[in-house]
Amino acid sequence: MTEFDTGLPHVKQIQKYIVDKQEVEFKLATDDLLVGKIIWQDHSCICLVDHYDQPMIVWRHALVYVKPKA
């Protein structure tokens, strides 16, 4: 297992979304689009909570992009 490097820019940006409770958009490799708030991250996954308070664990390798919801 690899170390989770909290100093990497993408990790810091995700952490900022968590702290700010920013709603985000996840685009997946399957072409699905998920919207919600990130509640935690680790070296493999990110947990997104949707509008119905349903948590979804998304594998990092499934992500195409993450951006703040406009």
Secondary structure, 3 states (H helix, E strand, C coil): CCCCCCCCHHHHHHHHHHHHCCEEEEEECCCCEEEEEEEEECCCEEEEECCCCCEEEEEHHHEEEEEECC
